[in-house]
Amino acid sequence: MTTQVTVVDYGMGNLYSVQRALESVGAEVTVSGDAAVVAGASRLILPGVGAFADGMAGLRERGLVEPIRRHAQSGRPLMGICLGMQMLAGVSEEFGEHAGLDLIAGRVVAVPAVTTEGSAQKIPNIGWRNLAPAENADWSRTALATTRAGESVYLVHSFHFVPTDARHVLAHCEYGGHRVTAAVGGGRMIGCQFHPEKSGAVGLQILSRFVQD
């Protein structure tokens, strides 16, 4: 049986590339910003690129905040990608303080603009970085289950999510000597700061695992 996946359309994000990637791993994809469709989804992907406040405004305007929260609280699979991962947080510090979905307690903070050695580094963090498991992280029951430590994934971001409870951090990447959050999770919810749909075979493997979970 083909797995149904709903991709949330709230006016921001690379929906087409996410849809194509999901279809390539065997999912039947619905892209929708309709609250009733999102509320009835068996699996949700919350993608996104852009500013946190704009993303949350898009969700509120379409009445999607509560359906997404109920979906996550019900234990149905949910994946946030890039901005979609950040919006799982309680609050973001991007251009002021803005409330998020508050599905995983924590704050979205700026990626350091200076390396650990004191040199200026480019922001946003753009490019391929190696995934490293967070301390005591168990990938076996997540979409990262078949991903090997050290695999490269593609990121484009200026902010990253720092959960209140470090146990929610699944993976990080190094940038300028700093550990930058690459993936978070809790229950059947996972957030990827990187773009699986742009991360080649590794990214497709992660999406495939999400679809099969």
C-alpha positions as CSV (number, residue, x, y, z in Angstrom):
1,M,0.0,0.0,0.0
2,T,1.3,3.5,-0.9
3,T,2.0,5.7,2.0
4,Q,0.1,9.0,2.1
5,V,2.2,12.1,3.1
6,T,0.8,15.6,3.4
7,V,3.1,18.6,2.8
8,V,1.9,21.7,4.5
9,D,1.6,24.7,2.2
10,Y,1.6,28.0,4.2
11,G,2.9,30.2,1.5
12,M,6.7,29.6,2.1
13,G,9.0,26.9,1.1
14,N,10.3,24.8,-1.7
15,L,7.2,22.6,-2.0
16,Y,7.8,21.2,-5.4
17,S,11.3,19.8,-4.6
18,V,10.0,18.2,-1.4
19,Q,7.1,16.7,-3.2
20,R,9.3,15.3,-6.0
21,A,11.7,13.8,-3.5
22,L,8.9,12.1,-1.5
23,E,7.3,10.7,-4.7
24,S,10.7,9.3,-5.7
25,V,10.8,7.2,-2.5
26,G,7.3,5.9,-3.1
27,A,5.0,8.2,-1.2
28,E,1.7,9.5,-2.5
29,V,1.9,13.3,-1.8
30,T,-0.8,15.9,-1.1
31,V,0.3,19.5,-0.9
32,S,-2.2,21.5,1.0
33,G,-2.8,24.6,3.1
34,D,-6.3,23.6,4.0
35,A,-6.7,23.1,7.8
36,A,-9.1,20.2,7.4
37,V,-6.7,18.3,5.1
38,V,-3.8,18.9,7.4
39,A,-5.9,17.8,10.4
40,G,-6.7,14.5,8.7
41,A,-3.2,13.7,7.6
42,S,-1.6,10.4,8.6
43,R,1.9,11.9,8.0
44,L,2.9,15.6,7.9
45,I,5.9,17.4,6.5
46,L,6.3,21.0,7.5
47,P,8.9,22.5,5.0
48,G,10.0,26.1,4.8
49,V,12.5,28.7,3.9
50,G,12.6,32.3,5.1
51,A,12.0,34.2,8.3
52,F,10.5,32.6,11.4
53,A,7.9,35.3,12.0
54,D,6.6,35.2,8.4
55,G,6.4,31.4,8.6
56,M,4.3,31.5,11.8
57,A,2.1,34.2,10.4
58,G,1.4,32.0,7.3
59,L,0.4,29.1,9.6
60,R,-1.9,31.4,11.7
61,E,-3.5,33.0,8.7
62,R,-4.5,29.6,7.3
63,G,-5.7,28.2,10.7
64,L,-2.9,25.6,10.6
65,V,-1.3,26.0,14.1
66,E,-3.7,23.9,16.1
67,P,-4.1,21.1,13.4
68,I,-0.3,20.7,13.4
69,R,-0.1,20.7,17.2
70,R,-2.9,18.1,17.5
71,H,-1.2,16.0,14.8
72,A,2.1,15.9,16.8
73,Q,0.4,15.4,20.1
74,S,-1.5,12.4,18.6
75,G,1.8,10.6,17.9
76,R,1.4,10.7,14.1
77,P,4.7,11.2,12.2
78,L,5.8,14.8,11.7
79,M,8.9,16.1,10.0
80,G,10.0,19.7,10.0
81,I,12.5,20.8,7.4
82,C,14.7,23.9,7.7
83,L,12.3,26.7,8.8
84,G,9.8,24.0,9.5
85,M,12.1,22.5,12.1
86,Q,12.7,25.8,13.7
87,M,9.0,26.4,14.0
88,L,8.7,23.3,16.2
89,A,10.5,25.4,18.9
90,G,8.9,27.5,21.6
91,V,10.4,30.8,20.6
92,S,12.7,32.3,18.0
93,E,15.2,35.2,18.4
94,E,15.2,36.0,14.7
95,F,14.4,39.7,14.3
96,G,12.9,40.0,17.8
97,E,11.1,37.3,19.8
98,H,8.4,35.3,18.2
99,A,6.4,32.4,19.5
100,G,6.6,29.0,17.7
101,L,4.5,25.9,17.7
102,D,6.1,24.9,21.1
103,L,6.2,21.2,20.3
104,I,9.8,20.9,21.5
105,A,10.8,23.3,24.2
106,G,13.7,25.5,23.2
107,R,14.9,28.6,21.4
108,V,16.0,29.4,17.9
109,V,19.2,31.4,18.1
110,A,21.7,32.8,15.6
111,V,24.5,30.7,14.2
112,P,27.7,32.3,15.6
113,A,29.2,34.8,13.2
114,V,32.7,34.2,14.7
115,T,34.6,30.9,14.8
116,T,35.7,29.4,18.0
117,E,39.2,30.8,17.1
118,G,37.8,34.3,16.8
119,S,37.7,34.7,13.1
120,A,34.7,36.1,11.2
121,Q,32.7,33.4,9.3
122,K,30.1,33.7,6.6
123,I,26.5,33.8,7.6
124,P,24.3,32.1,6.4
125,N,25.9,28.7,6.8
126,I,25.6,27.3,3.3
127,G,26.9,24.0,2.0
128,W,27.5,20.4,2.8
129,R,28.3,19.5,6.3
130,N,28.9,16.1,8.1
131,L,26.2,14.8,10.4
132,A,27.4,13.8,13.9
133,P,25.1,12.0,16.4
134,A,24.5,14.1,19.6
135,E,25.7,12.6,22.8
136,N,23.5,9.6,23.8
137,A,21.3,10.1,20.8
138,D,19.4,7.0,19.5
139,W,18.8,7.2,15.8
140,S,17.4,3.7,15.6
141,R,13.8,4.7,16.0
142,T,13.9,7.9,13.9
143,A,14.2,8.8,10.2
144,L,18.0,8.8,10.7
145,A,18.0,5.0,11.5
146,T,19.7,4.0,8.3
147,T,22.0,7.1,8.2
148,R,25.6,6.7,9.0
149,A,27.5,9.1,11.2
150,G,29.6,11.4,9.1
151,E,27.3,11.4,6.1
152,S,27.1,14.8,4.4
153,V,23.9,16.9,4.2
154,Y,23.1,20.2,2.7
155,L,22.2,23.3,4.8
156,V,21.3,26.9,4.2
157,H,20.5,28.8,7.4
158,S,21.4,31.7,9.7
159,F,19.6,30.4,12.8
160,H,19.5,27.0,14.6
161,F,17.3,25.4,17.2
162,V,18.7,24.8,20.7
163,P,16.3,22.6,22.7
164,T,15.9,23.2,26.4
165,D,16.4,19.4,27.0
166,A,19.6,18.3,25.2
167,R,18.1,14.8,24.9
168,H,15.9,16.3,22.1
169,V,19.1,16.9,20.0
170,L,19.6,14.0,17.5
171,A,22.5,15.4,15.5
172,H,24.7,18.3,14.9
173,C,27.1,19.7,12.3
174,E,30.3,21.6,13.0
175,Y,30.6,25.2,11.6
176,G,33.6,27.3,12.6
177,G,34.2,25.0,15.5
178,H,30.7,25.4,16.9
179,R,28.2,22.6,17.2
180,V,25.1,23.7,15.2
181,T,21.9,21.7,15.7
182,A,21.2,19.6,12.6
183,A,18.3,17.4,13.8
184,V,16.0,17.3,16.7
185,G,13.3,14.8,17.7
186,G,10.8,13.6,20.2
187,G,8.5,10.6,19.8
188,R,7.5,10.3,16.2
189,M,8.5,13.9,15.5
190,I,11.7,14.9,13.8
191,G,13.1,18.2,12.7
192,C,15.9,18.5,10.1
193,Q,17.8,21.8,9.8
194,F,19.3,20.4,6.6
195,H,17.3,19.8,3.4
196,P,16.8,16.1,2.8
197,E,15.3,16.9,-0.6
198,K,18.6,18.5,-1.6
199,S,21.0,16.1,0.2
200,G,21.3,13.5,-2.6
201,A,21.0,9.8,-1.7
202,V,21.5,10.4,2.0
203,G,18.5,12.7,2.1
204,L,16.3,10.4,0.1
205,Q,17.2,7.6,2.5
206,I,16.0,9.8,5.4
207,L,12.8,10.6,3.6
208,S,12.2,7.0,2.7
209,R,12.6,6.0,6.4
210,F,10.1,8.7,7.4
211,V,7.6,7.4,4.9
212,Q,8.1,3.8,6.0
213,D,8.0,4.5,9.8
